[in-house]
Amino acid sequence: MEKEIEELELYQPEDEYVEYQNDMQSQFKKDLGEKGGVFIWQKYMGLRLIDAMQSASKKAASLVATEMLRYAASNTDISTYFIKIK
Protein backbone atom coordinates (compact mmCIF):
# COMPACT_ATOMS: atom_id res chain seq x y z
CA MET A 1 0.00 0.00 0.00
CA GLU A 2 2.79 2.47 0.83
CA LYS A 3 4.41 1.74 -2.49
CA GLU A 4 1.17 2.62 -4.30
CA ILE A 5 0.91 5.89 -2.38
CA GLU A 6 4.49 6.83 -3.25
CA GLU A 7 3.76 6.29 -6.95
CA LEU A 8 0.79 8.67 -6.96
CA GLU A 9 1.51 12.11 -8.37
CA LEU A 10 0.64 15.17 -6.34
CA TYR A 11 -2.36 17.01 -7.81
CA GLN A 12 -1.31 20.33 -9.32
CA PRO A 13 -4.20 22.61 -10.33
CA GLU A 14 -1.72 24.68 -12.32
CA ASP A 15 -1.34 21.73 -14.72
CA GLU A 16 -5.02 21.95 -15.65
CA TYR A 17 -4.74 25.71 -16.12
CA VAL A 18 -1.72 25.35 -18.40
CA GLU A 19 -3.53 22.68 -20.41
CA TYR A 20 -6.63 24.92 -20.67
CA GLN A 21 -4.49 27.90 -21.67
CA ASN A 22 -2.75 25.86 -24.38
CA ASP A 23 -6.13 24.67 -25.70
CA MET A 24 -7.40 28.26 -25.84
CA GLN A 25 -4.27 29.44 -27.64
CA SER A 26 -4.59 26.63 -30.18
CA GLN A 27 -8.25 27.49 -30.78
CA PHE A 28 -7.42 31.19 -31.15
CA LYS A 29 -4.70 30.43 -33.71
CA LYS A 30 -7.11 28.17 -35.60
CA ASP A 31 -9.81 30.85 -35.60
CA LEU A 32 -7.25 33.44 -36.66
CA GLY A 33 -6.31 31.41 -39.71
CA GLU A 34 -9.89 30.59 -40.67
CA LYS A 35 -11.66 33.91 -40.04
CA GLY A 36 -9.07 36.44 -41.11
CA GLY A 37 -9.27 40.23 -40.88
CA VAL A 38 -12.75 40.65 -39.40
CA PHE A 39 -11.88 38.33 -36.51
CA ILE A 40 -8.68 40.24 -35.80
CA TRP A 41 -10.51 43.59 -35.94
CA GLN A 42 -13.18 42.39 -33.50
CA LYS A 43 -10.58 41.19 -31.00
CA TYR A 44 -8.57 44.40 -31.37
CA MET A 45 -11.61 46.61 -30.75
CA GLY A 46 -12.55 44.50 -27.72
CA LEU A 47 -9.07 45.09 -26.30
CA ARG A 48 -9.36 48.82 -27.02
CA LEU A 49 -12.66 48.92 -25.11
CA ILE A 50 -11.11 47.12 -22.12
CA ASP A 51 -8.15 49.49 -22.17
CA ALA A 52 -10.42 52.54 -22.28
CA MET A 53 -12.55 51.24 -19.41
CA GLN A 54 -9.52 50.47 -17.26
CA SER A 55 -7.87 53.83 -17.89
CA ALA A 56 -11.06 55.87 -17.32
CA SER A 57 -12.08 57.31 -13.97
CA LYS A 58 -14.38 55.18 -11.84
CA LYS A 59 -17.28 57.55 -12.47
CA ALA A 60 -16.80 57.54 -16.24
CA ALA A 61 -16.30 53.75 -16.38
CA SER A 62 -19.45 53.25 -14.31
CA LEU A 63 -21.45 55.55 -16.59
CA VAL A 64 -20.24 53.75 -19.73
CA ALA A 65 -20.98 50.33 -18.23
CA THR A 66 -24.46 51.46 -17.19
CA GLU A 67 -25.21 52.87 -20.63
CA MET A 68 -23.95 49.70 -22.33
CA LEU A 69 -26.25 47.57 -20.18
CA ARG A 70 -29.18 49.89 -20.78
CA TYR A 71 -28.53 49.76 -24.54
CA ALA A 72 -28.43 45.95 -24.46
CA ALA A 73 -31.73 45.91 -22.59
CA SER A 74 -33.29 48.51 -24.93
CA ASN A 75 -33.69 50.79 -21.93
CA THR A 76 -31.93 53.98 -23.02
CA ASP A 77 -33.01 57.58 -22.61
CA ILE A 78 -34.20 57.57 -26.22
CA SER A 79 -35.94 54.17 -26.08
CA THR A 80 -39.65 54.11 -26.63
CA TYR A 81 -42.46 51.66 -27.16
CA PHE A 82 -42.91 50.22 -30.59
CA ILE A 83 -45.76 48.59 -32.40
CA LYS A 84 -45.16 45.63 -34.62
CA ILE A 85 -47.50 45.60 -37.59
CA LYS A 86 -48.06 42.32 -39.38
Secondary structure, DSSP 8 states (H G I E B T S, - for coil): -HHHHHHS----HHHHHHHHHHHHHHHHHHHHHHHTHHHHHHHHHHHHHHHHHHHS-HHHHHHHHHHHHHHHTT-STT--------
